Amino acid sequence: MPENTQIHPSASVSPKAKIGEGVVVQPFAVIEDDVEVGDGSFIGYHAILANGARIGKDCKIFPGAVLGTVPQDLKFEGEITTIEVGDRTVIREYATLNRGTNATGKTVIGEDCLLMAYVHVGHDCMIGNKVVISNTVQIAGHCEIGDHVVMGGMTGLHQFVRIGRHAMVGAMQKTVHDIPPFVMTAKDRFEGLNVIGLRRRGFENDTIRQLRDAYRIIFQSGLLIKNAIEEVKKSCDMIPEIDEILTFFEGSAKRKFIRPYSSN
């Protein structure tokens, strides 16, 4: 181990694990054989890093969090897979993050994320950078969450749900539909554009206006989604953000898309 690494004598750290410079491991933490922990990371009391965990630099894993345990998937047959956590990500108390299956081989949490207490991330999920996931959010396997997404507490995601970048997902909702980029949702329905979030992240007013125009066509014109997409192509400027919306809707989807509150 590097000389400046601090591992409490009561912690169980495999000599086969790769521990970086300046890592702190608190009492009763467990780090198994096939684990890598980046420089400057902090592993709290009773946290468990199971085989396959790959922790980036300057991460904080709080007490009781469990990363890298086997997937809760009846098809899992013991294949060697990983869970990757990006630099500077914070995992709060008692979160549980499972590693991947042979479907993708890994579960991925991006950089600069905050996963609050009791969050569950299922196998083969792909979570982007600077994502905030509030307390007790439960994410089933194979979900995809884009950069800068914010998720309200006590929300559950059905497997294979996709959430586009800069979306804000309401609290205490059952989410079974795909959520496109830049929007807010409540009760698994379209609530409007995430204007405050976009402004905080430096989006220009003209871009926000064009995003509003596109979503008025998609969700408030009464057109079928496929027809609304064609109308957006004809009526809106093809700025990168509009193109991102169209790519999301035209991409491979295993779930249906959210609809506005006015839909039956």
VEXVO-706762 format. One record per atom (N, C-alpha, C, CB): residue in one letter; x, y, z. Coordinates in steps of 0.001 Angstrom, whole numbers, padded with zeros to 6 digits, always signed. Each point is the difference from the previous one (the first is absolute). Glycine has a CB too. Layout:
<lumkes>
aXYZ/...
</lumkes>
This chain:
<lumkes>
m+000838-001198+000000/m-000838+001198+000000/m+000884+001263+000000/m-001838-001265+001234/p+001423+002340-001894/p+000756+001251+000067/p+000122+000491+001445/p-000793+000585-002316/e+001914+000061+002627/e+000281+000411+001373/e-001038+000972+000556/e+002404-000342-000483/n-002961+001211-000349/n-000932+001011+000503/n-001446-000468-000009/n+001565+001724-000807/t-001775-003003+000557/t-001346-000559+000078/t-000300-000372+001452/t+000153-000869-002387/q-001365+001217+002847/q-000376-000253+001389/q-001079-001075+000050/q+000585+002375+000636/i-000213-003554-000194/i-000937-001115+000100/i-000100-000398+001469/i+000553-000816-002359/h-001747+000918+002916/h-000180-000335+001417/h+000253-001490+000211/h-001682+001874+000273/p+002299-002233+000848/p+000311-001421+000242/p-001204-000926-000018/p+001888+000785+001329/s-003074-000260-000993/s-001198-000852+000020/s-000622-000184-001379/s-000409+000769+002316/a+000867-000002-003312/a-000528-000164-001360/a+000563-001280-000607/a-000210+002510-000285/s-000596-003157-000565/s+000426-001219-000696/s+000298+000361-001453/s-001396-001488+001541/v+002678+001669-001843/v+000425+000430-001330/v+000891-001084-000598/v-000141+002456+000657/s-000286-003030-001768/s+000791-001048-000637/s+001346+000552-000475/s-002118-001164-000705/p+003180+000405+000899/p+001298+000427-000545/p+000030+000005-001519/p+001068-000905+002034/k-002058+000267-002658/k-000076-000020-001467/k-000684+001249-000562/k-000062-002495+000095/a-000652+003231+000752/a-000685+001206-000462/a+001018+001076-000365/a-001992-000553+001444/k+001639+001382-002413/k+000874+001094-000428/k-000505+001295+000640/k+000543-001174-002211/i+000220+001666+003171/i-000398+001170+000770/i+000935+001155-000348/i-000911-001453+001879/g+000351+002602-002263/g+000803+001126-000453/g+000614+000802+001122/g-001437+000091-001958/e+002126+000975+001578/e+000640+000908+000942/e-001047+000785+000792/e+001988+000175-001531/g-001733-000007+002824/g-000818+000876+000824/g-001398-000507+000276/g+001305+001818-000912/v-001551-003094+000726/v-001323-000574+000277/v-000180-000170+001505/v+000001-001196-002233/v-001201+001495+002733/v-000353-000212+001401/v-001052-001098+000066/v+000531+002417+000597/v-000264-003445+000207/v-000952-001094+000198/v-000325-000057+001483/v+000899-001318-001996/q-002160+001568+002343/q-000407+000081+001397/q-000283-001381+000593/q-000949+002264-000461/p+000730-002316+001800/p-000186-001291+000663/p-001113-000854-000596/p+000830+001077+002040/f-000537-002375-002090/f-000953-001051-000382/f-000454+000060-001454/f-000745+000017+002334/a+001383+000796-003137/a-000267-000052-001440/a+000585-001293-000563/a+000016+002542-000170/v-000600-003012-000941/v+000453-001227-000649/v+000329+000311-001460/v-001412-001436+001564/i+002617+001080-001985/i+000418+000162-001390/i+000519-001344-000490/i+000572+002463+000340/e-001249-003060-001303/e+000334-001344-000472/e+001145+000014-001015/e-002373-000669+000397/d+002701-000528-000903/d+001194-000181-000838/d+000000+000882-001250/d+000115-002330+000836/d-001148+002180-001663/d-000022+000625-001320/d-000642+001380+000076/d-000113-002265-001082/v+000790+003159+001790/v-000512+001353+000218/v+001120+000984-000284/v-001668-000805+001738/e+001298+001947-002336/e+000954+001091-000218/e-000593+001282+000577/e+000927-001111-002102/v-000120+001813+002887/v-000431+001256+000619/v+000992+001081-000400/v-001091-001209+001967/g+000599+002278-002588/g+000858+001067-000496/g+000566+000893+001089/g-001320-000062-002053/d+002314+000832+001693/d+000686+000894+000934/d-000977+000932+000698/d+002038-000117-001428/g-001799+000313+002727/g-000730+001002+000758/g-001422-000362+000376/g+001396+001595-001133/s-001813-002823+000884/s-001381-000374+000316/s-000163-000353+001475/s-000277-000826-002342/f-000963+000897+002797/f-000344-000232+001402/f-001024-001131+000059/f+000466+002435+000618/i-000176-003438+000217/i-000901-001147+000165/i-000452-000020+001453/i+001153-001340-001854/g-002457+001551+002091/g-000523+000177+001348/g-000211-001285+000770/g-001062+002012-000836/y+000685-001838+002110/y-000267-001121+000893/y-000952-001020-000640/y+000367+001531+001957/h-000005-002799-001851/h-000872-001110-000395/h-000375+000001-001485/h-000879+000037+002306/a+001485+000822-003104/a-000250-000066-001445/a+000601-001277-000556/a-000013+002517-000173/i-000582-003036-000901/i+000479-001224-000639/i+000272+000275-001472/i-001300-001428+001633/l+002521+001162-002062/l+000366+000036-001408/l+000270-001438-000415/l+000980+002370+000152/a-001949-002955-000834/a+000100-001406-000382/a+000781-000147-001300/a-002178-000473+001155/n+002508-000764-001494/n+000759-000267-001217/n-000655+000657-001209/n+000786-002162+000984/g+000041+002823-001786/g-000495+000675-001190/g-000190+001483+000163/g-001081-002080-000573/a+001235+002600+001794/a-000170+001439+000228/a+001215+000765-000502/a-001447-000473+001998/r+001197+001522-002752/r+001039+000875-000528/r-000352+001432+000407/r+000485-001571-001973/i+000225+002099+002950/i-000316+001298+000581/i+001014+001013-000498/i-001021-001075+002050/g+000546+002207-002558/g+000885+001028-000547/g+000732+000785+001076/g-001520+000163-001936/k+002127+000931+001530/k+000766+000847+000903/k-000925+000947+000779/k+001972-000143-001566/d-001584+000403+002810/d-000671+000992+000852/d-001488-000287+000184/d+001662+001671-000772/c-002026-002934+000754/c-001386-000383+000286/c-000204-000088+001510/c-000150-001267-002188/k-001108+001373+002606/k-000353-000176+001403/k-001097-001052+000085/k+000639+002401+000562/i-000316-003514+000086/i-000953-001088+000208/i-000373+000015+001475/i+000970-001414-001909/f-002190+001778+002232/f-000395+000224+001388/f-000349-001314+000713/f-000844+002269-000658/p+000695-002220+001996/p-000203-001219+000777/p-001170-000854-000500/p+000945+001213+001941/g-000697-002508-001974/g-001046-000969-000316/g-000312-000173-001464/g-000909+000551+002146/a+001513+000227-003029/a-000255-000169-001432/a+000597-001320-000479/a-000009+002508-000331/v-000648-003121-000637/v+000429-001303-000518/v+000098+000090-001517/v-001087-001228+001945/l+002298+001046-002473/l+000247+000132-001436/l+000607-001280-000555/l+000319+002475+000271/g-000854-002919-001403/g+000618-001101-000724/g-000522-001382+000332/g+001951+001403-000089/t-002974-001503+000913/t-000567-001322+000268/t-000714-000523-001245/t-000264+000578+002446/v-000018-001882-002445/v-000514-000642-001222/v-001378+000543-000353/v+001312-002077+000527/p-001654+002095-001808/p-001285+000530-000445/p-001185-000781+000565/p+001124+000773-002074/q-002217-000069+002253/q-001255-000635+000394/q-000750-000402-001268/q-000118+001358+002160/d+000697-002319-002845/d-000495-000426-001313/d+000089-001520-000048/d+000733+002181-001132/l-001864-002840+000952/l-000014-001464+000009/l+000793-000603-001149/l-002213+000102+001094/k+002503+000699-002116/k+000791-000502-001135/k+001502+000054+000270/k-001822+000749-001524/f+002217-000067+002590/f+001419+000144+000306/f+000597-001350+000367/f-000385+002360+000776/e+001523-002672-001379/e+000635-001313+000203/e+001432+000123+000507/e-001444-000918-001808/g+001725+002013+002522/g+001304+000128+000604/g+001078+000561-000903/g-000656-001858+001388/e+000270+002426-002540/e+001000+000550-000913/e+000760+001160+000659/e-001432-000686-001965/i+002654+000895+001508/i+000845+001065+000541/i-000412+001330-000633/i+001927-001626+000372/t-002403+002530+000446/t-000472+001308-000470/t+000468+001069+000983/t-002031-001045-001131/t+001722+002304+000835/t+000484+001100+000835/t-001093+001016+000287/t+002267-000328-000955/i-001963+001180+001926/i-000717+001259+000173/i+001054+001090+000036/i-001949-001086+001272/e+001768+002118-002104/e+000973+001080-000128/e-000598+001293+000533/e+001041-001122-002004/v-000315+001758+002921/v-000440+001257+000606/v+001008+001074-000368/v-001155-001202+001923/g+000681+002287-002549/g+000889+001041-000487/g+000577+000874+001090/g-001294-000027-002059/d+002291+000811+001705/d+000704+000874+000934/d-000955+000967+000698/d+002043-000188-001427/r-001757+000415+002706/r-000674+001015+000831/r-001477-000287+000245/r+001608+001638-000891/t-002019-002836+000627/t-001396-000360+000276/t-000169-000343+001476/t-000277-000850-002360/v-000890+001219+002911/v-000316-000227+001406/v-001140-001016+000088/v+000757+002355+000628/i-000528-003412+000146/i-001025-001025+000242/i-000353+000056+001480/i+000853-001504-001899/r-002081+001896+002220/r-000372+000189+001399/r-000420-001316+000665/r-000711+002333-000562/e+000290-002190+001838/e-000191-001161+000857/e-000984-001034-000572/e+000503+001489+001919/y-000076-002753-001833/y-000846-001167-000271/y-000515-000081-001431/y-000648+000087+002361/a+001273+000628-003258/a-000308-000205-001417/a+000503-001384-000414/a+000144+002504-000475/t-000830-003122-000474/t+000400-001318-000507/t+000107+000075-001518/t-001125-001185+001951/l+002308+000878-002463/l+000274+000101-001435/l+000529-001341-000488/l+000491+002489+000182/n-001253-003158-001025/n+000383-001323-000495/n+000859+000089-001243/n-002090-000918+000951/r+002958-000065-001124/r+000801-000050-001220/r-000831-000549-001165/r+002092-000318+001381/g-001510+000309-002567/g-000732-000367-001202/g-000194-001495-000169/g+000894+002031-001019/t-001559-002378-000076/t-000143-001389-000424/t+000679-000140-001363/t-002197-000292+001298/n+002049-000890-001898/n+000615-000177-001323/n-000714+000796-001088/n+000722-002268+000713/a-001834+002936-000372/a-000695+000847-000983/a+000901+001140-000466/a-002206-000570+001065/t+002867+001238-000114/t+000922+001090-000346/t+001358-000157+000673/t-001965+001497-000286/g+002028-002295+001321/g+001247-000237+000720/g+000293+000983+001106/g+000822-000968-002049/k-001630+002026+002171/k+000331+000996+001016/k-001199+000886+000323/k+002371-000027-000787/t-002327+000570+001999/t-000859+001104+000414/t+000907+001215+000105/t-001660-001516+001265/v+001178+002671-001726/v+000861+001185-000049/v-000678+001182+000690/v+001025-000821-002153/i-000296+001457+003083/i-000403+001254+000616/i+001041+001029-000418/i-001157-001148+001997/g+000736+002288-002524/g+000938+000968-000555/g+000754+000811+001043/g-001479+000115-001941/e+002108+000945+001476/e+000778+000890+000863/e-000886+001065+000647/e+002007-000395-001449/d-001587+000835+002639/d-000635+001135+000690/d-001477-000227+000274/d+001642+001487-001092/c-002010-002723+001352/c-001394-000325+000332/c-000201+000015+001513/c-000192-001397-002091/l-001059+001545+002495/l-000398-000147+001403/l-001155-000980+000062/l+000757+002357+000573/l-000519-003497+000061/l-001042-000986+000243/l-000271+000003+001490/l+000683-001432-001999/m-001873+001844+002387/m-000317+000194+001411/m-000349-001328+000674/m-000811+002318-000522/a+000444-002227+001800/a-000177-001189+000826/a-001064-000947-000558/a+000696+001354+001968/y-000405-002643-001850/y-000920-001085-000337/y-000347-000096-001485/y-000909+000260+002265/v+001659+000396-003109/v-000203-000156-001439/v+000401-001413-000411/v+000415+002473-000389/h-001171-003049-000527/h+000384-001275-000614/h+000197+000193-001499/h-001268-001286+001772/v+002406+000817-002281/v+000267-000004-001432/v+000176-001447-000436/v+001087+002306+000083/g-001982-002760-000952/g+000025-001390-000441/g+001065-000257-001062/g-002421-000135+000526/h+002539-001126-000879/h+001019-000465-000938/h-000136+000644-001377/h+000064-002148+001244/d+001090+002398-001860/d+000093+000467-001389/d-000567+001399-000216/d-000148-002361-000685/c-000037+003126+001758/c-000438+001384-000164/c+001171+000860-000475/c-001753-000305+001803/m+001425+001352-002557/m+000983+000954-000483/m-000437+001396+000453/m+000587-001473-002016/i+000140+002044+002961/i-000339+001298+000564/i+001100+000987-000379/i-001276-001069+001931/g+000884+002222-002455/g+000948+000976-000522/g+000712+000799+001074/g-001412+000133-001986/n+001961+001004+001582/n+000761+000866+000896/n-000898+001059+000645/n+002044-000385-001407/k-001668+000795+002614/k-000665+001086+000726/k-001501-000275+000178/k+001705+001607-000917/v-002002-002846+001228/v-001382-000418+000262/v-000245+000033+001508/v-000035-001466-002087/v-001137+001957+002483/v-000399+000014+001409/v-001203-000920+000164/v+000870+002375+000323/i-000710-003393+000521/i-001066-000970+000246/i-000346+000065+001475/i+000771-001518-001895/s-001989+001929+002206/s-000387+000280+001380/s-000305-001271+000781/s-000901+002186-000756/n+000641-001995+002039/n-000151-001121+000930/n-001033-001028-000450/n+000655+001547+001806/t-000298-002795-001653/t-000844-001186-000193/t-000503-000189-001427/t-000669+000263+002344/v+001284+000402-003314/v-000343-000292-001397/v+000429-001435-000318/v+000258+002457-000664/q-001121-003192-000009/q+000254-001398-000333/q+000029-000163-001521/q-001108-000764+002155/i+002266+000363-002680/i+000203-000056-001440/i+000197-001450-000414/i+001014+002319-000016/a-001921-002834-000785/a+000094-001390-000452/a+001086-000146-001059/a-002438-000336+000503/g+002694-000893-000901/g+001088-000284-000925/g-000184+000613-001375/g+000344-002077+001235/h+000781+002315-001905/h+000059+000437-001402/h-000511+001414-000242/h-000273-002357-000602/c+000123+003169+001648/c-000447+001381-000211/c+001166+000868-000471/c-001779-000287+001771/e+001447+001339-002528/e+000991+000953-000481/e-000404+001404+000445/e+000545-001478-001994/i+000376+002160+002661/i-000283+001330+000528/i+001080+000946-000502/i-001144-000952+002067/g+000735+002014-002769/g+000946+000914-000618/g+000629+000975+000971/g-001300-000220-002050/d+002262+000992+001552/d+000708+000989+000816/d-000962+001034+000576/d+002044-000336-001406/h-001718+000823+002601/h-000698+001121+000652/h-001460-000308+000345/h+001511+001525-001239/v-001886-002782+001278/v-001367-000341+000425/v-000108+000155+001514/v-000270-001613-001946/v-000887+002100+002404/v-000321+000078+001427/v-001246-000837+000237/v+001031+002325+000232/m-000951-003224+000755/m-001135-000883+000295/m-000491+000241+001419/m+000883-001725-001606/g-002181+001972+001744/g-000595+000209+001315/g-000081-001278+000806/g-001291+001871-000949/g+001204-001719+002265/g+000037-001135+000909/g-001180-000939-000127/g+001258+001424+001514/m-001016-002687-001125/m-001026-001039+000081/m-000632-000305-001350/m-000440+000716+002325/t+001198-000543-003385/t-000476-000323-001344/t+000555-001341-000423/t-000155+002433-000589/g-000632-003189-000177/g+000440-001294-000512/g+000027-000010-001512/g-000930-001098+002020/l+001984+000531-002584/l+000125-000125-001460/l-000161-001461-000414/l+001532+002012-000073/h-002435-002232-000878/h-000157-001311-000616/h+001255-000345-000806/h-002515+000311-000099/q+002795-001606-000042/q+001174-000381-000790/q-000113+000515-001440/q+000284-002046+001442/f+000877+002384-002009/f+000163+000488-001376/f-000499+001427-000213/f-000223-002341-000731/v-000163+003050+001770/v-000393+001404-000170/v+001223+000838-000379/v-001881-000286+001680/r+001672+001241-002601/r+001045+000961-000373/r-000427+001403+000439/r+000702-001440-001982/i+000269+002195+002485/i-000250+001387+000376/i+001042+000862-000697/i-000996-000666+002255/g+000534+001640-003041/g+000908+000861-000748/g+000691+001035+000870/g-001437-000344-001965/r+002447+000969+001396/r+000801+000982+000731/r-000844+001168+000523/r+001955-000639-001419/h-001541+001160+002559/h-000571+001225+000577/h-001476-000143+000363/h+001643+001291-001332/a-002142-002513+001420/a-001382-000184+000447/a-000068+000073+001520/a-000500-001423-002021/m-000666+001808+002518/m-000254+000002+001440/m-001217-000880+000261/m+000991+002340+000285/v-000788-003395+000487/v-001035-001005+000236/v-000616+000249+001366/v+001196-001693-001459/g-002513+001815+001495/g-000696+000324+001242/g+000124-001076+001053/g-001562+001324-001329/a+001337-000933+002582/a+000093-000923+001128/a-001222-000900+000093/a+001395+001672+001204/m-001201-002807-000550/m-001081-000917+000362/m-000838-000411-001206/m-000055+001049+002253/q+000731-001381-003350/q-000749-000424-001177/q+000495-001344-000514/q-000394+002394-000586/k-000534-003127+000023/k+000317-001242-000696/k+000317+000356-001439/k-001495-001391+001525/t+002726+001128-001953/t+000444+000396-001331/t+000125-001239-000873/t+001221+002005+000939/v-002133-002127-001898/v+000019-001160-000895/v+000168+000425-001459/v-001456-001242+001621/h+001581+002561-001861/h+000135+000513-001355/h+001353+000681-000188/h-002489+000296-000129/d+002957-000268-001112/d+001211+000747-000329/d-000259+001498+000136/d+000739-001837-001568/i+000259+002546+002111/i-000104+001442+000238/i+001023+000696-000889/i-000792-000341+002407/p+000363+001161-003362/p+000944+000623-000925/p+000812+001110+000658/p-001552-000556-001856/p+002567+001076+001172/p+000875+001019+000584/p-000723+001313+000299/p+001879-001046-001227/f-001384+001742+002235/f-000310+001409+000302/f-001369+000235+000631/f+001457+000566-001882/v-002165-001620+002283/v-001361+000186+000497/v-000088-000259+001501/v-000876-000659-002246/m-000282+001037+002808/m-000365-000377+001365/m-001165-000979-000072/m+000794+002235+000934/t-000865-003136+000063/t-001129-000919+000061/t-000622+000012+001388/t+001062-001432-001763/a-002327+001069+001816/a-000701-000261+001253/a-000986-001121-000273/a+000260+002411+000824/k-000309-003379+000061/k-000893-001152-000153/k+000184-000674-001360/k-001644+001108+001534/d+002901-001166-001977/d+000356-000664-001253/d-000646+000667-001210/d+000243-002127+001263/r-000488+003421-001164/r-000559+000773-001104/r+000846+001247-000255/r-002308-000854+000554/f+002226+001357-001772/f+000710+001218-000378/f-000554+001189+000761/f+000456-000948-002272/e+000436+001696+002941/e-000407+001132+000819/e+000431+001327-000599/e+000132-001465+001987/g+000744+001431-002982/g+000504+001216-000612/g+001500-000068-000168/g-001881+001281+000993/l+002451-000209-001496/l+001433+000080-000205/l+000695+000289+001340/l-000353+000803-002389/n+001526-001369+002580/n+000771+000223+001226/n+000752+001329-000106/n+000242-002506+000361/v-001002+003604-000388/v+000559+001314-000313/v+001026+000436+001039/v-002140+000601-001134/i+001818-000731+002405/i+000921+000463+001040/i+001311-000771-000075/i-001944+000616+001472/g+001843-001933-001621/g+001213-000808-000105/g+000840+000371-001209/g-001197-001833+001146/l+000542+002080-002271/l+000734+000366-001209/l+000686+001349+000154/l-001623-001322-001354/r+000938+002276+001957/r+000621+001317+000206/r+001188-000099+000946/r-002215+001099-000392/r+002090-001892+001423/r+001115-000173+000934/r+001229-000587-000700/r-001650-000319+001867/r+001422-000445-002908/r+001115-000648-000699/r+000425+000769-001241/r-000803-002186+000855/g+000314+003432-000990/g+000531+000878-001021/g-000669-000059-001355/g+002062-000228+001184/f-003234-000401-001294/f-000710-000009-001275/f-000523+001407-000312/f-000646-002432+000340/e+000809+002855-001579/e-000447+001328-000407/e-001514+000034-000146/e+002184+000381-001171/n-002754+000821+001335/n-001454+000153-000073/n-000558-000442-001348/n+000173+001887+001611/d+000555-001617-002692/d-000487-000404-001313/d-000060-001511-000130/d+000942+002089-000960/t+000051-002780+001530/t-000022-001469-000021/t-001181-000525+000797/t+002495-000050-000237/i-002728+000633+001389/i-001136-000421+000829/i-001314+000229-000743/i+001309+000534+002091/r-001417+000597-002768/r-001222+000274-000776/r-000210-001061-001073/r+000280+002458+000424/q+000780-002816-001128/q-000136-000998-001055/q-000341-001388+000559/q+001625+001317-001371/l-001074-001637+002528/l-000363-001267+000637/l-001474-000007+000391/l+002351-000245+000845/r-002831+001384-000329/r-001430+000115+000337/r-000868-000220-001233/r+000565+001602+001851/d-000180-000970-002963/d-000775-000143-001231/d-000063-001457-000443/d+000666+002319-000671/a+000460-003003+000767/a+000034-001408-000421/a-000908-000850+000871/a+002342+000304-000819/y-002292-000093+002124/y-000821-000828+000889/y-001480+000369-000070/y+001972-000237+001505/r-002296+001463-001877/r-001415+000324-000247/r-000548-000858-001139/r+000378+002365+000805/i+000429-002532-001839/i-000427-000837-001128/i-000105-001463+000426/i+001088+001604-001610/i-000087-002084+002350/i+000044-001422+000356/i-001116-000368+000967/i+002468+000014-000353/f-002707+000841+001348/f-000897-000397+001084/f-001329+000756+000039/f+002025-000571+001258/q-002169+001669-002025/q-001219+000789+000133/q-000719+000240-001322/q+001043+001072+001952/s-000556-001676-003021/s-000638+000203-001302/s-001108-000999-000269/s+002134+000914-000828/g-002199-001975+001625/g-000977-001056-000254/g+000449-001005-001043/g-001739+001608+000614/l+002923-001422-001174/l+000514-000926-001011/l+000556-001256+000653/l+000528+001932-001505/l-000559-003033+000779/l+000741-001178+000424/l+001481+000346+000054/l-001738-001544-001007/i+002466+000865+001882/i+001419+000322+000176/i+000744-000017-001330/i-000091-000967+002303/k-000119-000048-003112/k+000748-000090-001256/k-000334+001164-000936/k+000039-002497+000238/n-001294+002929-000226/n-000386+001141-000832/n+000516+001316+000584/n-002040-001260-000734/a+002046+001342+002060/a+000521+001199+000649/a+001489+000166-000277/a-001742-000222+001785/i+002462-000876-001813/i+001439+000060-000296/i+000222+000552-001405/i+000428-001957+001542/e-001224+001512-002491/e+000133+000521-001363/e-000325+001491-000062/e-000589-002264-000894/e-000390+002682+001696/e-000353+001422+000033/e+001135+000829+000612/e-002441-000617+000186/v+003076+000083+000844/v+001151+000696+000591/v+001099+000186-001041/v-000553-000968+002262/k+000804-000057-003049/k+001033+000086-001032/k-000315+001098-001011/k+000463-002441+000295/k-001749+002645-000583/k-000388+001009-000979/k-000065+001397+000606/k-001274-001753-001211/s+000912+001855+002486/s-000321+001296+000588/s+001111+000614+000842/s-002319-000749-000009/c+003242-000056+000502/c+000994+000490+000954/c+001398+000041-000620/c-001389-000921+001872/d+002193+001848-001389/d+001402+000028-000397/d+000704-001226+000567/d-000013+002530-000085/m+000877-003142-000710/m+000667-001213+000435/m+001271+000317+000783/m-000944-001196-001981/i+000756+001890+003101/i+001117+000235+000905/i+000366-001335+000669/i-000726+002433+000402/p+001915-002558+000176/p+000403-001295+000577/p-000973-000546+001037/p+002327+000675-000407/e-002922+000204+001210/e-000922-000463+001039/e-001284-000588-000594/e+000939+001740+001536/i-001434-001145-002616/i-001180-000561-000674/i+000357-001341-000623/i-000896+002317-000461/d+002052-002388-000141/d+000461-001262-000575/d+000114-001081+001071/d+001235+001274-001771/e-000797-000883+002958/e+000099-000954+001114/e-001369-000540+000383/e+002028+001201+000836/i-003026-000328-000810/i-001369-000447+000299/i-000477-001006-001043/i-000491+002211+001099/l+000678-001881-002366/l-000458-000895-001068/l+000723-001339+000053/l-000513+001990-001423/t+001814-001950+001690/t+000770-001247+000109/t-000536-000867+001126/t+002027+001167-000894/f-002404-000534+002002/f-000549-000747+001130/f-001296-000698-000394/f+001053+001632+001589/f-001953-000905-002238/f-001287-000581-000373/f+000142-001054-001095/f-001091+002147+000635/e+002073-001963-001493/e+000168-000939-001106/e+000890-001182+000356/e-000317+001896-001548/g+000953-001833+002722/g+000885-001078+000427/g-000777-001238+000406/g+001647+001699+000744/s-000892-002769-000573/s-000604-001264+000412/s-000589+000147+001393/s+001625-001293-001426/a-002895+000987+001574/a-000672+000177+001288/a-000763-001267+000371/a-000195+002479-000415/k+000369-002910+001660/k-000747-001151+000497/k-001179+000425+000861/k+002094-001342-000067/r-002165+002630+000368/r-001130+000537+000732/r-000708+001038-000869/r+001164-000420+002217/k-002421+000700-001922/k-000695+001089-000664/k+000504+001328+000570/k-002047-001463-000396/f+001695+002560-000297/f+000429+001316+000445/f-001045+000615+000927/f+001303+000303-002131/i-000835+000599+003025/i-000956+000729+000835/i-000954+000796-000878/i+001688+000140+001865/r-002838+000182-001293/r-001002+000814-000661/r-000364+001157+000912/r-000886-001992-001277/p+000248+003043+000752/p-000385+001128+000853/p-001156-000376+000901/p+000784+001591-001748/y-000988-000757+002805/y-001080-000240+000933/y-001364-000096-000660/y+001344+001170+001677/s-001521-000430-002782/s-001319+000058-000645/s-000355-001307-000702/s+000314+002453-000302/s+000675-003354+000127/s-000292-001263-000693/s-000801-000926+000898/s+002103+000233-001345/n-002941-001040+000715/n-000759-001001+000735/n+000846-001249+000208/n-002149+000901-000949/
</lumkes>
